[in-house]
Amino acid sequence: MYYYIYMHAKDLKNGVLGRVFFLKGDDLYWLDYAREFFIKLTDKENRDVSVKIFDEIDSLADIIFTVSSFSFTGGNHIIIVKDSKYKAKKDELRVFRQTIQGDIDPYFLVLENVSFLEKEDKELVTEIDCGKLKKFDLLPIVEDIFAPHGGIDRDAALTLIDYTAGDMAKIDLETKKIIAYADGQRVDLKTVEALASEDSELQIFEFVNNFVEGRRDKALKLLDKLLTKGESKNYILGALIRQYRRMLHSTLSPKSDAEVAKLLNVREYAIKKARQIKNLNKIKMKSILDMLVDYEYKFKSGSMSLDLAFDCAISNIMQI
């Protein structure tokens, strides 16, 4: 009898069951982490023979033949399939299922974000989640990274997670930069705020917050920063609409931060930040939101260029 097994990539260090694995998720760090975990199960000196990666496949027969072949070398062999677009035919999928239900030792078969697996196949594979972790699941991981280098304050670690929107690939890049700067000293909140690159959505929040609080020069500098680093005007306009929508819902709703976040399908942190803006009444918020949506519609419908719609939207925000 087969049972559906699920785990996150972070738990691979504890070992695995089975021989067939389905990597699912879009965090590049965890995908690389999982891939490397399996590759390290092979003999380091024979990896050019023991590791076979299929970026594209013409047929599942390629995989079936490989895992059914006799191995002339000892140790584990890793087969990684990365073709996310391949659509399997029913007959070959049936043979594939029969194959992986059998003993494919010494092979480990790793299927990375493939689309041909069907619901019943989940009973035959171990699913490894390579997606983003929740904030407080990431916290001990971030603290462990900094521990050998002097450590990090809890509020600093949480801010780093917020700045990177919980993307472990981004966290990995930022931690290397911060550790190099700290040079063995414990990292505090000020260091993270000074060195870490904020997620664009957070910069949008800061732009709105500074504008509402009357710091228009700083707001325009933040807007210029977003444009300079390459964010499109289309993206910024859409992000502004999302921010004002969150602010309006947060003001009108008696629900908790978590409940509103679930309703709007955003992180709870986004609602907490939206509720920090106090100097804008509901009527003004609704007026700005309607104006932004109108300019977005004008450029998308072709009645106005993106540049003109964006400039008019920013000008109107400054005047309301």
N, C-alpha and C positions, 0 to 999 in steps of 0.2 A: 504494500500500500504506500502511496506517495502523499506527502503533506506539503502545503504551501509554506515556504520559509522566506521570511523577510528580515533584512537587517540594513543598517546604514553603513556606508563605507568606513566611517570612523571606528566601527567595531570589528573590522577585519583583523586587527591585531590580536583579537581573542581566538582566531582560528575560524575555519569554515567547514561546513558539511556539504557533501555532494561533489559532483564533478562538472555540473553545468550551471552557469551563472548569467544573470541578466542585469547589466548595469543600466540603471534608468535615472536620468536627471541631467541638469544643465550647468552644474557648478564645475568648471573646468578643473579646479583644484582636486575635488573629490573623484572626478573621473580619472585624472592622472594618478591619484593616490591608489585607487582600486586596481588600475592597470598595472602599476608598478608592483603592487603587492603580489599579483599572480606571476609576473615575470620573475620576481625574486625567489619563487618556489623552484625554479629550475637551477641547474648547475651553471654557475657563472661562466665557466670556461667553455660551455657548449651552447650558449644562448643563441648563436647564429643558426644552430640546427634545431634547438628545442623550442624556440618561439617563432610562431608563424602568424602574421597579421594580414587579414583580408580587408583592405579598404573598400573593395568592391567585389561582388560575386556574380557570376553568370547563372549559377544554379546552386541549390542546396546540396547537389551531388558532390560539389567540391568539398564541402564540410563533412558530409557523410563519409566520403572516401578517406579523408584525412584522419578522422577519429577512429576509423575502422582498420587503419593500416597497422601493420606490425612495426614496432619500434626496434631499430638496430642499435640504439644507444640507451644507456640506463637513465634513471631519473625521470622527473616529470616533464611533460611537454605541454605547452600552453598554446591554444588556438584562440586568437582574438578576431572577432568579426565586427567590423565597424560600419558596414553598409546599412545605413538607416532607411534607404529608399527601396530596397529590394522587396518585391512582392512575390511570395511563394505560391506555387500551384498546389492544389489540394493533394495530388498524388505524391509529390516530393515531400510535402509537409508530413504526410502520413508515414513515409519511410524515415524521415528525420526523427519523428516521435519514437518510432520503434527503436531507432539507433540509440538515442540518448536514454531510453529506458533500460538499455542493456549496460554491461560493464565496459566503459570506454577507457579504463585505466591502461596506460599511464597518462592519458590526456586530460587536461582541464579545458573546457570549452567556455569562453567568455564572450557573451553577446552584448555589444555596446549600443544601446538605444535603437535596436533593430525594430522594425515595424511588422515583421511577419508572424510573430508569436501570437497565438490566439488564447482565449481565456483558459481553455483546458490545459494549455502548455504550462501555465503557472504552477501546476502540481508537479511538474518535472524539473523545475529550475529553482535556484535560490535567487530571489530578487534582491539586488543591492542598490539601495537608494543613494544616488550621487547628487541629490539636490541640496538646496540650502537648508541649514539647520535653524531651529528657532533660537532666539536671542540667548536664552539662559542655558541652552545646550552648547552654544558656542563659547560661553563665558569660561568654563574650565579649560577648554582647548586653547583659547587665547592666553589665559594665565599660565598654562603649562609651557607655551612657546617662550614667554618672557622669563619664566622662573630661572633658567640657567644664566640669564643676563642681567640679574639685579631685580627682576620682578616688575609688576605693574599694579597700580592701584585699581580697585574694583570699578570706580566711576570712570577711570580712564579707559579700561578695557571695554566697558559697556558703550562708551562714546565712540570708540573705534569701530565697534560692531554696527552702531547706528550710522556712522559716516560712510561705511562701506555697504550699507543695506544688507548686511549678513552674507555677503558674497565672499566665500573663503579664499577664492583666488585673489580678490582684491585685498583681503586681510593679510594674506601671505606677503604681498608686495609691500604693503604699508608697514608691517611689523619689521621687515628687513631694514627699511629706511629708518624707522624709529630706534631700533636696537643699535644701528650703526651710530646714530646721533647721540644716544644716551651713554654709550661707551661704558657699560657696566653699572650705571646708576639706575635706581628705581624710577620707572616712568610714571609721571603724574598726569593729571587731566590737562594742565596747561601745555605740556609737551605734545600730547595727542592733538589738541586743538590747533597748535601752531604748525604741526608737521603733516598730519594726515589730510588727504584730499577728500573733501566731502562729496557724497553722492549728489548728483545734480538736483534731485528733488529737494534735498535739504537746503541747497543754495537758493532754490526758488522760494522756499519758506523764509529764509533770511532776507531775501529781496523784499518780499511782501511785508515782513515784520518791520524792517527798517523804514519802508515807505509809510506804513500805518503809524509808526511811532514818530514820524516827522523827520527822520534822518534820510532825506531824499538824495543827498550827495553820496552817502554810503550805499543806498539802494542802487543808484545808477552805476557805481563802481562794481557792485556784485553782478549786475546785469552785463556789464562790459566784460567781466571775468568769464561769465558763462559763454558769451559769444566768442571771446578770444580763444577759449580752449576747444572751440569747434562745435558747441551745441547748436543745432539748427533752430531757426526762428519758429519753425513749425512745432518742434518739440517744446520749446519754451512756452509758446502760446498754449499748447495743450496742457503743460504742467501748471501754468497759471490758472487755467480753468479748473483743474483737479484740486488745486490748493484752495481756491475760493469756494468751491463746492464743499470741500471738507469743513472749512471754517463755518459755512452757513449751516450745514447739517449738525456740526458740533454745537453750535449756538442754540439751534432750535430743538435738538433732541435731549430728552431727560435721561437717555440711556447712558451706560458707563462707557468709558473709552474702548474697552474690549468689544462691547456690543455694537457700537457705531463702526468700529474698525471692521468687524465681521460683515456688517450691512454694506459697507462701501468697498469691501474686498481689498483693504489696505492694512499695513502694519499698525499695531496699536500705537506705536511711537508717533506715527504721522498724525493721529488724532490728538494725542497729548500735546504735540507741538502746535497744532492748529488752535487748540483751546488756550494756548498761552497768549494769543493775540487778543487784547482787550479793547483797544481804542477804535473799533470799527463797529458801528451798529448794524442791525440786521437789514435795514432798508438800503444802506450803502453797499453792503455785501451783495445783496440781491441785484442791485443796479449794476455793479461792476461785473458780476458773473454773467448777467444778460448781455452786457456790452461785449465781453470777451467771446462769448458763444456766437454773437452776431458777426463779429469780425472773422472768426474762424470759418463760419459758414460762407461769408463773402469770398474769401480766398479759395475755399474748396469748391465753390460753385463756379468759380472763374470770373466773377464780377469785379474782383479786385486782386492785384498781385499780392504775393505773400509779404514782400517787403513793405508795401503800403499798408496792408492790413495790420501787420505787426507794429509798425511805427504809430499808426492811429490808435491801436489798443494801448500801447505804453503811454502815449500822450494823454489819452483819456483817463487812465489810472491816475496819472499825476494831477489831474485837474479835479477829480471827484472828491 
